[in-house]
Amino acid sequence: MKMRLLNLIKRAAAALLFAPAVAMAAGAALHLDKAPVSTDPAALQHGAKLFVNYCLNCHSASFTRYNQLQEIGLSEQAIRDNLMFTGERVGDLMKIAMRPVESKVWFGAAPPDLTLVARQRASEFGSGADWLYTYLRQFYRDSARPTGWNNVVFENVGMPHVFWQLQGEQVAAVTENADGSKKVELSLAKSGLLAPAEYDKAVADLVSFLVWMGEPVAEKRKTIGAVVLIFLAGLFVLSYTLKKNYWKDIH
C-alpha cells in the first residue's frame, strides 16, 4: 500500500515537473522576423525621438535617466530642447505622470515599463528585439476590438496602433490550416506617411534604442570581454612556457 502511494506521488511530481515543457511544446510556433539592430548613434537618436514622442506617453522607462542619452551622442542641451516637454530635469528618470491604477481602468491593464522589454521578450522563437520588430509591424484593423486594432504576434492586445499614421492601415486575411491553426496574412489597405521600407527602418531604429536602453554598457562589456580573453590567452602561453622550463630537467 505504501509502495503504491509512493509511486503515485512520484508520478504526480513528474507530471507537474514536465507540464510546463509539454504546454510550451504544444503551443503554436511563432514566426519572428530578424531585427536589424544597430549601434549607430544616428539610428539610436532617431529611436530615442520615436520613443519619447510615441511611447513615453503611456510607457515609462523608469531605469533610465534623460542625461544617459548623452551616451548615444546627444548633448545635454539637445536632450532638453528635443526630448523633454513637461519641465523635467535632465537628471530625472524617464517616468510618466499616469498612475498604474488609472491606466488599468482605462486600458484594462497597466502599460508595462519598457526599460528592459527587449530582454524580457526573448524566447525560443527569437530575441526580444526580433519580437518587438515583428510586433510593431503587424498591427491590423479589427472592428471587434475596443481600440479598433489587433496584432498577429500578440492576439487581442490592449495597446492601440500608435504608429498607424506612419505605417498606414493593414487588413488581415485569415485562413485555417489543416491542423486547425490559423494563418493571418496582412496587406496594406491605406498608405501612411512613410513607405513600407521607411517604416521598417523607423521601427528598427526604435527597437535598437530599446535594446540599448536595456543594457547601455553592452558594447563596453563586449570590448572588456575581448580584452580579458586576449589577456588570458597570453597568460596561458606564458604559464605553459614557464611550466616547460621548470620540468625540463625532470623529463
Secondary structure, 3 states (H helix, E strand, C coil): CHHHHHHHHHHHHHHHHHHHHHHHHHCCCCCCCCCCCCCCHHHHHHHHHHHHHHHCCCCCEEEEEHHHHHHHCCCHHHHHHHHCCCCCCCCCEECCCCCHHHHHHHHCCCCCCCCCHHHHCCECCECHHHHHHHHCCCEEECCCCCCCEEECCCCCCCCCCCCHHHHEEEEEEEEECCCCCEEEEEEEEEECCCCHHHHHHHHHHHHHHHHHHHCCCHHHHHHHHHHHHHHHHHHHHHHHHHHHHHHCCCC
